[in-house]
Structures are given as C-alpha cells and as structure tokens.
Amino acid sequence: MRVASAFESNRLSSAIRSDESAPAVAAAALEKPNPPKNHPLGMVLEACPDIIDYARGGIGSWRDLATTAALVRAALGVSPSAWAQAIEALGEIDASIVIAAILQRGDEIKSAGGYLRVLTAKARAGEFSIGPVLMALLRGKPSKAARERKATG
C-alpha cells in the first residue's frame, strides 16, 4: 500500500477544510446507493488502489468509497457543482469510481474537474461506461506510487 506524500496529505487536508460543501454533497450522494452490477468493489480497488490511502478507516463498502471520493474530489480540484452533476448523471457510486480512476491516473489528467465534466456529458448522452476505464487501469497502467518509484530510481 502506498503512503501519501506530505504534499498530497497537506493538499488533501487543506482542500477538505476549505470546501465546506463537501459534506452536504457527500451526504446527498449517499442517500441512494446504487452499486454497479458488473464491477465488484474489490475489482475497483484493484484498479484504483491509490484512493485507499485517503480513506479514514479503509474502504470496505461502497459507502466508504463514496465518502472517500467526496473528500478526494476537492483535493483534485473538482468543484462541488461538477461533482453534483456527475452524481446526477452517473450515480454516486460510478461518480466515485471515476474520481478514484482520476486519482489513479495522476498527472496524466491535467484538469480533473474538466475531465469529470466531459465524462458527465458523455454519460448524459449515453456514451460513457465505467467498465472500459476500469479495464484499462487493470491492464497494467502503473499506479502513481509505481511511477514515483520509477522516477526516483
């Protein structure tokens, strides 16, 4: 398991403190759980293990994932309105999986909020499925921790 760097931890902590709407959006997201039918939680966490580092007590349920994603999205720079729109279009679980995937892809995505808005628009148009995102991550895309280890030698 990767340990979040001091920079990431500080960025996450300050983003959480500065985003007063996160608890309200997270609470709204958890009102109607809708676990994906074809994607077990274990598979999601295997594809996106970096999000586990941000969970306060681990991720053992879809609710834990949604709660953690609601906190992480602020650190990624995703606005409350983009998050709410993603939840509306994708459902809270799939929106949470997308946040985990964005975190996993790290520096490959320049604007997490912009990327989420594009995926939200595609979902509304019926042109987005979370499955290919997870499959791409499972096929061997290295985690952020692996990229950092490789960069430092």
Disulfide bonds with the S-S distance in Angstrom:
none
